[in-house]
């Protein structure tokens, strides 16, 4: 495997198209039904990114949080909060009410930094934004792993 120091020489722009072109996005006022459809259509979807009319990143809906929204009683009795700190989020009816703050990276972010964020935050993917916070892609753990296996020389 690539050593972390070597991995730091590579950037998000080097790997972000290995597996996925564009992430699943939805508008803040879209319904829960729309969110479900968006997530179902993309089989590898783990996150749905909430954007405005100009594709500016507003937040993220994690698929696990969608499950909590669909099963609020189970979520409450399990004592799980993890970004859903209120009953309002568990009973949200639009993307804007269900979304949480999104961590993101830019194309010039070194891969070791991306790996650090993914590990620390227990995530599998992050959106990639441009200088205006417009979502332009995503980078996921499998892309970093594939890249490290390919360039293990």
Wavefront OBJ file of the C-alpha trace (Angstrom):
o trace
v 0.000 0.000 0.000
v 1.029 3.579 -0.443
v 2.507 5.130 2.646
v 0.557 8.062 4.033
v 3.379 10.437 3.145
v 3.280 9.316 -0.497
v -0.516 9.532 -0.523
v -0.254 13.177 0.552
v 1.287 13.987 -2.850
v -1.967 13.108 -4.602
v -5.103 15.210 -4.654
v -8.863 14.689 -4.851
v -8.671 15.614 -8.548
v -6.469 12.538 -9.115
v -9.083 10.047 -7.906
v -12.601 11.426 -7.831
v -13.762 9.939 -11.140
v -12.607 6.356 -10.566
v -16.065 5.128 -9.507
v -18.575 7.961 -9.491
v -19.182 10.892 -11.763
v -21.693 13.031 -9.894
v -23.331 12.487 -6.525
v -27.080 12.350 -5.960
v -28.478 15.825 -5.294
v -31.868 17.149 -4.317
v -33.367 20.579 -3.583
v -34.136 21.738 -0.027
v -37.902 21.907 -0.579
v -38.130 18.445 -2.179
v -40.303 15.948 -0.326
v -39.234 12.881 1.609
v -40.719 10.783 -1.195
v -38.400 12.519 -3.677
v -35.443 11.833 -1.411
v -36.331 8.156 -1.232
v -36.666 7.912 -5.005
v -33.316 9.647 -5.521
v -31.611 7.248 -3.134
v -33.200 4.171 -4.677
v -32.277 5.119 -8.245
v -28.579 5.291 -7.411
v -27.647 1.898 -5.972
v -24.321 3.049 -4.469
v -25.913 6.074 -2.806
v -24.940 6.590 0.842
v -25.568 10.315 0.960
v -27.912 12.677 -0.825
v -26.605 16.204 -1.081
v -29.017 19.105 -0.703
v -28.299 21.949 -3.128
v -29.909 25.215 -4.149
v -31.003 26.153 -7.675
v -27.354 26.845 -8.610
v -26.091 23.512 -7.220
v -24.526 25.230 -4.211
v -24.116 22.705 -1.400
v -26.502 23.390 1.496
v -26.296 20.159 3.479
v -26.390 16.379 3.376
v -28.913 13.656 4.092
v -27.255 10.430 5.137
v -29.121 7.284 4.088
v -28.921 5.996 7.674
v -30.762 9.152 8.743
v -33.458 8.384 6.169
v -33.993 5.081 7.964
v -34.334 6.962 11.228
v -36.856 9.284 9.606
v -38.868 6.299 8.378
v -38.700 4.578 11.777
v -38.807 7.430 14.335
v -40.097 5.340 17.246
v -37.314 2.790 16.799
v -34.754 5.600 16.556
v -35.968 7.303 19.712
v -36.176 4.095 21.749
v -32.693 3.099 20.548
v -31.297 6.344 21.918
v -29.596 7.230 18.634
v -29.020 10.902 17.863
v -25.922 11.128 15.621
v -26.752 14.437 13.979
v -30.496 14.153 14.445
v -30.904 15.997 17.703
v -34.601 16.718 17.578
v -37.926 15.066 17.044
v -38.493 17.580 14.224
v -35.657 16.001 12.229
v -37.091 12.528 12.802
v -40.452 13.649 11.440
v -39.143 15.944 8.688
v -41.155 16.154 5.479
v -38.658 17.978 3.240
v -34.973 17.667 2.455
v -34.227 21.011 4.085
v -35.671 19.836 7.402
v -33.822 16.522 7.321
v -30.408 17.681 6.114
v -27.440 18.204 8.368
v -24.290 20.228 7.783
v -22.092 18.686 5.099
v -18.362 18.306 5.374
v -16.732 18.730 1.974
v -13.407 18.892 0.159
v -12.063 20.712 -2.884
v -10.141 19.205 -5.793
v -6.793 20.348 -4.386
v -7.311 18.592 -1.028
v -4.525 16.027 -0.462
v -5.726 12.413 -0.238
v -4.232 11.910 3.212
v -6.435 14.796 4.446
v -9.504 13.206 2.802
v -8.677 9.863 4.422
v -8.289 11.593 7.782
v -11.728 13.233 7.500
v -13.379 9.988 6.363
v -11.857 8.039 9.255
v -12.418 10.693 11.930
v -16.041 11.366 10.930
v -16.892 7.714 10.187
v -17.867 8.544 6.590
v -17.448 6.701 3.309
v -17.654 9.665 0.939
v -17.419 13.435 0.777
v -18.774 15.928 -1.729
v -16.294 17.913 -3.821
v -17.104 21.595 -4.306
v -15.562 24.408 -6.346
v -14.524 27.839 -5.045
v -18.188 28.941 -4.942
v -19.335 25.844 -2.978
v -20.988 24.459 -6.118
v -21.018 20.686 -5.946
v -18.887 19.246 -8.751
v -18.492 15.645 -7.627
v -17.656 13.394 -4.751
v -14.760 11.298 -3.562
v -15.234 8.064 -1.685
v -13.134 5.668 0.332
v -13.205 3.011 -2.387
v -11.677 5.460 -4.876
v -8.811 6.191 -2.509
v -8.283 2.484 -1.865
v -8.403 1.641 -5.603
v -5.965 4.455 -6.343
v -3.549 3.286 -3.659
v -3.646 -0.267 -5.043
v -3.092 0.920 -8.622
v -0.198 3.221 -7.752
v 1.517 0.918 -5.283
v 4.902 1.061 -6.958
l 1 2 3 4 5 6 7 8 9 10 11 12 13 14 15 16 17 18 19 20 21 22 23 24 25 26 27 28 29 30 31 32 33 34 35 36 37 38 39 40 41 42 43 44 45 46 47 48 49 50 51 52 53 54 55 56 57 58 59 60 61 62 63 64 65 66 67 68 69 70 71 72 73 74 75 76 77 78 79 80 81 82 83 84 85 86 87 88 89 90 91 92 93 94 95 96 97 98 99 100 101 102 103 104 105 106 107 108 109 110 111 112 113 114 115 116 117 118 119 120 121 122 123 124 125 126 127 128 129 130 131 132 133 134 135 136 137 138 139 140 141 142 143 144 145 146 147 148 149 150 151 152 153
